[in-house]
């Protein structure tokens, strides 16, 4: 759909999304090794940065460029999965 038709976006702020809240709580409660949580947090931030770039292209009307970000978005998601697997 066109950017004008989109009324509700997913949570785009990494600090307010469920994953960001979980990471913050895990850090505070020292549930995992700090290095693992830092790796996860960096992957999570990169994921949101990629999504925000895609959203901006979409809102600017450059749908093709926004779609070109999908492979990078998938890789960023895999980095989150990998970081989660390394948390101890």
Secondary structure as the mmCIF struct_conf table of DSSP 4:
data_model
#
loop_
_struct_conf.conf_type_id
_struct_conf.id
_struct_conf.beg_label_comp_id
_struct_conf.beg_label_asym_id
_struct_conf.beg_label_seq_id
_struct_conf.end_label_comp_id
_struct_conf.end_label_asym_id
_struct_conf.end_label_seq_id
HELX_RH_3T_P HELX_RH_3T_P1 UNK A 3 UNK A 5
HELX_LH_PP_P HELX_LH_PP_P1 UNK A 9 UNK A 11
TURN_TY1_P TURN_TY1_P1 UNK A 14 UNK A 16
BEND BEND1 UNK A 17 UNK A 17
HELX_RH_AL_P HELX_RH_AL_P1 UNK A 18 UNK A 28
TURN_TY1_P TURN_TY1_P2 UNK A 29 UNK A 30
BEND BEND2 UNK A 32 UNK A 32
HELX_RH_AL_P HELX_RH_AL_P2 UNK A 34 UNK A 59
TURN_TY1_P TURN_TY1_P3 UNK A 60 UNK A 61
HELX_RH_AL_P HELX_RH_AL_P3 UNK A 63 UNK A 68
TURN_TY1_P TURN_TY1_P4 UNK A 69 UNK A 69
HELX_RH_AL_P HELX_RH_AL_P4 UNK A 70 UNK A 86
#
